[in-house]
């Protein structure tokens, strides 16, 4: 149970991933006994791990990006990694 102080902003997080049952996660907010208003949640962030069996960069794509890098004379500090940016 967590009760914030008046006008307090707080970020709560788990250091260990939480696995939801059946693909559904449930978050319950309950007002305190002294509260006259319902609970409020400003934001919630959820992340899902996705495994890509072939996540390696295609060698032809790598070569094309390196050629663009060389053609524009980009140095390491100015290179963003995306030739469209």
Backbone as a printed PyTorch tensor [residue, N CA C, xyz], in Angstrom:
tensor([[[  0.8580,  -1.1810,   0.0000],
         [  0.0000,   0.0000,   0.0000],
         [  0.8960,   1.2320,   0.0000]],

        [[  0.5900,   2.1630,  -0.8540],
         [  1.3690,   3.4030,  -0.9480],
         [  0.4250,   4.5910,  -0.8440]],

        [[  0.7340,   5.5330,   0.0260],
         [ -0.0460,   6.7510,   0.1750],
         [  0.8810,   7.9460,   0.0140]],

        [[  0.7050,   8.7390,  -1.0390],
         [  1.5780,   9.9080,  -1.2340],
         [  1.2000,  11.0470,  -0.3000]],

        [[  2.1650,  11.9010,  -0.0260],
         [  1.9070,  13.1090,   0.7460],
         [  1.1840,  14.1080,  -0.1650]],

        [[  0.5870,  15.1190,   0.4200],
         [ -0.1430,  16.1280,  -0.3400],
         [  0.7880,  16.8160,  -1.3410]],

        [[  0.3570,  16.9300,  -2.5830],
         [  1.0860,  17.5620,  -3.6920],
         [  2.4050,  16.8620,  -4.0140]],

        [[  2.5440,  15.6320,  -3.6340],
         [  3.7760,  14.8880,  -3.8930],
         [  3.7050,  14.2030,  -5.2530]],

        [[  4.8140,  14.2280,  -5.9630],
         [  4.9400,  13.5060,  -7.2210],
         [  5.8920,  12.3490,  -6.9710]],

        [[  5.5180,  11.1780,  -7.4090],
         [  6.3470,  10.0140,  -7.1250],
         [  6.2850,   9.0470,  -8.3010]],

        [[  7.4200,   8.4560,  -8.5940],
         [  7.5000,   7.4000,  -9.5950],
         [  7.7390,   6.0910,  -8.8680]],

        [[  6.8980,   5.1300,  -9.1210],
         [  7.0510,   3.8060,  -8.5300],
         [  7.4120,   2.8350,  -9.6400]],

        [[  8.3250,   1.9420,  -9.3550],
         [  8.6990,   0.9510, -10.3640],
         [  9.0770,  -0.3520,  -9.6820]],

        [[  9.0730,  -1.4070, -10.4540],
         [  9.4900,  -2.7160,  -9.9620],
         [ 10.8860,  -3.0020, -10.4750]],

        [[ 11.7470,  -3.5160,  -9.6150],
         [ 13.0890,  -3.8850, -10.0590],
         [ 13.0930,  -5.2660, -10.7100]],

        [[ 12.0110,  -6.0010, -10.5190],
         [ 11.8670,  -7.3270, -11.1120],
         [ 10.6490,  -7.2970, -12.0370]],

        [[ 10.7660,  -7.8300, -13.2490],
         [  9.6140,  -7.8270, -14.1610],
         [  8.4190,  -8.5650, -13.5630]],

        [[  7.2400,  -8.0930, -13.8940],
         [  6.0050,  -8.7170, -13.4390],
         [  5.3750,  -9.4220, -14.6280]],

        [[  5.0600, -10.6900, -14.4560],
         [  4.4110, -11.4440, -15.5250],
         [  2.9160, -11.4620, -15.2440]],

        [[  2.1450, -11.0360, -16.2120],
         [  0.6940, -10.9610, -16.0460],
         [  0.0570, -12.3060, -16.3690]],

        [[ -0.9990, -12.6180, -15.6710],
         [ -1.7210, -13.8730, -15.8590],
         [ -2.5680, -13.8220, -17.1220]],

        [[ -2.4200, -14.7890, -17.9890],
         [ -3.2550, -14.8890, -19.1850],
         [ -3.1490, -13.6970, -20.1120]],

        [[ -2.0280, -12.9800, -20.0790],
         [ -1.8460, -11.8350, -20.9680],
         [ -2.5650, -10.5800, -20.5130]],

        [[ -3.1580, -10.5990, -19.3230],
         [ -3.8530,  -9.4190, -18.8140],
         [ -3.2290,  -8.9890, -17.4900]],

        [[ -2.9870,  -7.6940, -17.3750],
         [ -2.4530,  -7.1330, -16.1320],
         [ -3.5540,  -6.3360, -15.4510]],

        [[ -3.5860,  -6.4090, -14.1440],
         [ -4.6130,  -5.6790, -13.4000],
         [ -3.9500,  -4.7280, -12.4170]],

        [[ -4.3640,  -3.4800, -12.4750],
         [ -3.9030,  -2.4590, -11.5330],
         [ -5.1310,  -1.9780, -10.7780]],

        [[ -5.0540,  -1.9820,  -9.4670],
         [ -6.1840,  -1.5570,  -8.6480],
         [ -5.8070,  -0.3000,  -7.8790]],

        [[ -6.6400,   0.7130,  -7.9910],
         [ -6.4620,   1.9520,  -7.2350],
         [ -7.6140,   2.0670,  -6.2480]],

        [[ -7.2810,   2.3020,  -4.9920],
         [ -8.3110,   2.4570,  -3.9620],
         [ -8.0630,   3.7540,  -3.2220]],

        [[ -9.1310,   4.4740,  -2.9570],
         [ -8.9600,   5.7130,  -2.1900],
         [ -8.7650,   5.3780,  -0.7190]],

        [[ -8.0690,   6.2730,  -0.0330],
         [ -7.8550,   6.0750,   1.4010],
         [ -9.1370,   6.4190,   2.1550]],

        [[ -9.2040,   6.0270,   3.3980],
         [-10.4010,   6.2890,   4.2050],
         [-10.6410,   7.7780,   4.4080]],

        [[ -9.5570,   8.5700,   4.4200],
         [ -9.6920,  10.0130,   4.6260],
         [ -9.9630,  10.7720,   3.3280]],

        [[ -9.8200,  10.1280,   2.1980],
         [ -9.9600,  10.8180,   0.9180],
         [-11.4200,  11.0950,   0.5900]],

        [[-11.6620,  12.2640,   0.0260],
         [-13.0150,  12.6130,  -0.4210],
         [-13.1350,  12.4730,  -1.9330]],

        [[-12.0200,  12.2040,  -2.5960],
         [-11.9980,  12.0640,  -4.0520],
         [-11.4930,  10.6760,  -4.4340]],

        [[-11.8390,  10.2270,  -5.6330],
         [-11.3220,   8.9280,  -6.0720],
         [ -9.8210,   9.0170,  -6.3560]],

        [[ -9.1400,   7.8880,  -6.4110],
         [ -7.7030,   7.9060,  -6.6960],
         [ -7.4310,   8.3840,  -8.1190]],

        [[ -6.2260,   8.8900,  -8.3310],
         [ -5.8440,   9.4420,  -9.6250],
         [ -4.5010,   8.8640, -10.0420]],

        [[ -4.4430,   8.3890, -11.2680],
         [ -3.1730,   7.9390, -11.8360],
         [ -2.9160,   8.7890, -13.0680]],

        [[ -1.7800,   9.4600, -13.0940],
         [ -1.4530,  10.3470, -14.2000],
         [ -0.9210,   9.5840, -15.4010]],

        [[ -0.1090,   8.5650, -15.1670],
         [  0.4900,   7.8330, -16.2820],
         [  0.8540,   6.4210, -15.8570]],

        [[  0.9080,   5.5490, -16.8400],
         [  1.2990,   4.1670, -16.6180],
         [  2.0850,   3.7160, -17.8340]],

        [[  3.2520,   3.1510, -17.6240],
         [  4.0660,   2.6500, -18.7300],
         [  4.2170,   1.1490, -18.5960]],

        [[  3.9580,   0.4530, -19.6860],
         [  4.1170,  -0.9960, -19.7290],
         [  5.0580,  -1.3420, -20.8640]],

        [[  5.8770,  -2.3290, -20.6570],
         [  6.8140,  -2.7760, -21.6770],
         [  6.6560,  -4.2720, -21.8750]],

        [[  6.7460,  -4.6970, -23.1200],
         [  6.6700,  -6.1130, -23.4440],
         [  7.9530,  -6.5070, -24.1560]],

        [[  8.5550,  -7.5910, -23.7110],
         [  9.7680,  -8.0870, -24.3480],
         [  9.3670,  -8.8730, -25.5870]],

        [[  9.9590,  -8.5040, -26.7080],
         [  9.6960,  -9.2010, -27.9650],
         [ 11.0120,  -9.7890, -28.4530]],

        [[ 11.0090, -11.0690, -28.7290],
         [ 12.2130, -11.7090, -29.2370],
         [ 12.1520, -11.7700, -30.7610]],

        [[ 13.2380, -11.3510, -31.3940],
         [ 13.3490, -11.4000, -32.8440],
         [ 14.3590, -12.4860, -33.2000]],

        [[ 13.9110, -13.5950, -33.7910],
         [ 14.8430, -14.6880, -34.0780],
         [ 15.9420, -14.3060, -35.0720]],

        [[ 15.6700, -13.3540, -35.9520],
         [ 16.6750, -12.9210, -36.9190],
         [ 16.8340, -11.4100, -36.8360]],

        [[ 17.2840, -10.9240, -35.6890],
         [ 17.3540,  -9.4840, -35.4820],
         [ 18.6400,  -8.8540, -36.0040]],

        [[ 19.5540,  -9.6610, -36.5470],
         [ 20.8010,  -9.1050, -37.0430],
         [ 20.5360,  -8.1980, -38.2400]],

        [[ 21.3700,  -7.1940, -38.3930],
         [ 21.2670,  -6.2890, -39.5350],
         [ 21.7260,  -7.0200, -40.7860]],

        [[ 20.9550,  -6.8790, -41.8510],
         [ 21.3310,  -7.4610, -43.1360],
         [ 22.6340,  -6.8160, -43.5950]],

        [[ 23.5750,  -7.6270, -44.0680],
         [ 24.8870,  -7.1100, -44.4630],
         [ 24.7740,  -6.0740, -45.5840]],

        [[ 23.8370,  -6.2520, -46.5250],
         [ 23.6530,  -5.2720, -47.6100],
         [ 23.1910,  -3.9260, -47.0540]],

        [[ 22.3220,  -3.9490, -46.0410],
         [ 21.8750,  -2.7030, -45.4040],
         [ 23.0440,  -2.0100, -44.7140]],

        [[ 23.8550,  -2.7920, -44.0290],
         [ 25.0260,  -2.2460, -43.3470],
         [ 25.9630,  -1.5700, -44.3500]],

        [[ 26.2130,  -2.2330, -45.4710],
         [ 27.1010,  -1.6840, -46.5000],
         [ 26.5330,  -0.3900, -47.0700]],

        [[ 25.2250,  -0.3540, -47.3300],
         [ 24.5870,   0.8490, -47.8810],
         [ 24.7020,   2.0220, -46.9090]],

        [[ 24.4790,   1.7810, -45.6440],
         [ 24.5700,   2.8520, -44.6460],
         [ 26.0060,   3.3550, -44.5280]],

        [[ 26.9740,   2.4540, -44.5470],
         [ 28.3790,   2.8660, -44.4960],
         [ 28.7450,   3.6930, -45.7280]],

        [[ 28.2040,   3.3420, -46.9000],
         [ 28.4630,   4.1110, -48.1240],
         [ 27.8760,   5.5160, -48.0240]],

        [[ 26.6840,   5.6380, -47.4750],
         [ 26.0640,   6.9550, -47.2750],
         [ 26.9110,   7.7640, -46.2930]],

        [[ 27.3380,   7.1270, -45.2410],
         [ 28.1890,   7.7640, -44.2300],
         [ 29.4480,   8.3370, -44.8760]],

        [[ 30.0830,   7.5380, -45.7230],
         [ 31.3130,   7.9760, -46.3930],
         [ 31.0280,   9.0640, -47.4260]],

        [[ 29.9360,   8.9320, -48.1890],
         [ 29.6110,   9.8910, -49.2520],
         [ 29.3620,  11.2910, -48.6940]],

        [[ 28.7410,  11.3820, -47.5310],
         [ 28.4460,  12.6850, -46.9330],
         [ 29.5610,  13.1710, -46.0060]],

        [[ 30.5900,  12.3710, -45.8450],
         [ 31.7150,  12.7740, -45.0040],
         [ 31.3250,  13.0040, -43.5580]],

        [[ 30.4140,  12.1970, -43.0640],
         [ 29.9430,  12.3690, -41.6860],
         [ 30.9700,  11.8230, -40.7090]],

        [[ 31.1980,  12.5870, -39.6440],
         [ 32.1010,  12.0680, -38.6210],
         [ 31.2870,  11.3820, -37.5340]],

        [[ 31.9620,  10.7450, -36.6540],
         [ 31.3020,   9.9300, -35.6310],
         [ 30.3430,  10.7340, -34.7480]],

        [[ 30.6990,  11.9770, -34.4160],
         [ 29.8500,  12.7630, -33.5140],
         [ 28.5940,  13.2920, -34.2010]],

        [[ 28.6160,  13.4660, -35.5210],
         [ 27.4310,  13.9920, -36.2020],
         [ 26.5550,  12.8840, -36.7780]],

        [[ 27.0390,  11.6770, -36.7860],
         [ 26.2910,  10.5640, -37.3810],
         [ 25.1710,  10.1310, -36.4440]],

        [[ 23.9370,  10.1430, -36.9570],
         [ 22.7770,   9.7770, -36.1550],
         [ 22.3780,   8.3220, -36.3440]],

        [[ 22.9090,   7.6750, -37.3670],
         [ 22.5500,   6.2820, -37.6000],
         [ 21.3910,   6.1230, -38.5580]],

        [[ 20.6190,   7.1600, -38.7820],
         [ 19.4940,   7.0920, -39.7070],
         [ 19.7560,   8.0680, -40.8390]],

        [[ 20.0040,   7.5770, -42.0600],
         [ 20.3200,   8.4770, -43.1650],
         [ 19.1570,   9.3820, -43.5600]],

        [[ 17.9560,   9.0930, -43.0770],
         [ 16.7920,   9.9190, -43.4240],
         [ 16.6490,  11.1260, -42.5040]],

        [[ 17.3710,  11.1420, -41.4020],
         [ 17.2450,  12.2430, -40.4380],
         [ 18.1050,  13.4030, -40.8600]]])
